[in-house]
Amino acid sequence: MPARLGNYLIIFLASFLLAYLVTPLVAFIATKLKILDKPAKNKLHKKPTPRLGGVAIFTAYAIPILLINGFNYSARTILLGGLLILTIGVFDDIRRVSAVYKLIFIFLVTLLLASQGIILRLFHEFIIISFALTLLWVGG
């Protein structure tokens, strides 16, 4: 297995394990801070559900990336993009942000990442398709 592919596998497995371990902790903290999603007619859950899941997801992928790649340019850029998306997500969990503003913010973060060379280049000839895929990746 090529070293680079091995690194991706390690990052994936470590992220999965960290998400499994960190998510209950974040849910506990969100519950204590009363950052909860309340049941409503248009929601599936019947009792208050902790928010801030993005904190667990960011933590779960940031730590392995830093441990494997160090704080190199690509890692810094990807983590900055993730931190920006996390910021709007946490703000939305606490205060509520309209979908339009979130989409604009995600688009701007994707532009920032693409301008720094972080773009999914699956279709080299079609930069618009590559950007659209990057937008889906960033917006998750």
N, C-alpha and C positions, 0 to 999 in steps of 0.2 A: 504494500500500500504506500503510495507516495506520501512524503512527510506532510505536505500541505493538506491532503485529504485526511490524514490522521489527526491533524490539528482541528479540522472542522468537526470530526467525529468526537474528539475530546470535548470541544466547546459545546456541542449539542448535548452530549451525555451529562456534562457538568451543569449545563443550564437546566436540563430537565430535573436533575436531582435538587439543585438549588431552588427551583420553582416549587417543587414538592415540599421542601423544608421551610421556605420563607413565606409561602402563601398563608398558612395558618397564623403565623406571627403577625403579618400585616392585617389579616382579618381581625385578630384580637385587638390590635392597636386601633384600627378603624372603629371597632365596636366601642372601645373605651372612650374614644374621642367623639363618639356619636356621629360618625360620618357614615350614615346608613341610607340605603335606598328603601323607601317606604313602599309597602304593597299598594297597588292601585288596580283598577279594572283592566287596564291595558298591560299589566305585568303578570308574569307567571308565578312569581314567588308570593307566598301567603304571609310571610313574616319579614320584619326588617332584615335586610341583607347588607353586609359590610361592603363599602366601596374601597377605593384605593388599590385595586388589583394591579394597576399599571406599575405601582411601586415594586411589587413582587416580580413582575415580568422584567422590568428594567434591571433590578438587582440580579436576577437570575441570568441575564445575558451579559451584563457589564463585567461582572467579576471574572468569569472564565475568559472573556476577550482580553481583559487586562493581564491576567495571569499567563496566557499563552502568547499574546502579541506584544506585551509591554505597552508602553504609552506612545507607540509610533504614530505617524501622521494619520494613517487610515483608521486606526483604532480611535484616536482622538476625534476625528471627524464623525465617525459613525456614532460614537458615544455622545458627542455634542448634539447630533440630530435626535438621538433617543432621549436625551435629557430635555430638549425643547418639546418634544412630543409628550414626554412625561409631565412637564410643567403645565401644558394646556389640559392634559387629562386630569391632573390633581385639582387644578383650578375648577374644572368642570364638575368634578366629584363634590367639591365643597360649595361652589357658588352657582353652578349651571351656566353653560356657555351655549349659545345658539349653534345649531348644526352648520349654518353658513359660515360663521366665524371660525369654527373648528376646521372646516374644509379649506378655507382660505389660508389658515395658519399651516395646515399640513402641506398645502401646495407650496407655500413659501419655504418651508423647511426642506421640501424635496428639491426646490430650485437651488437652495443653499448647498445641499449635498451634491447635486449634479454639477454645480459650478466648481466644486472641489474634487471632481473626478469620481465621486461615489454614485455610480449608476449601474443598473443591471443591463449589461451589454449582450443580451441574447440575440438581438437582431442588429448587427453592426451597420447594415445599410439603412436601417429605418430607426433613426434616433428618436423619433416621436413615439414609436412603439416601446423602445427601451425606456424612455422617460415615463410613459404611462405605466409600465410594469414597476418602475421604481416608485412611482406615486402609490400604487397598490401595496407595495412592500412597506413603504414608510407609513402609510395610513392604516395598514393592517386591517 
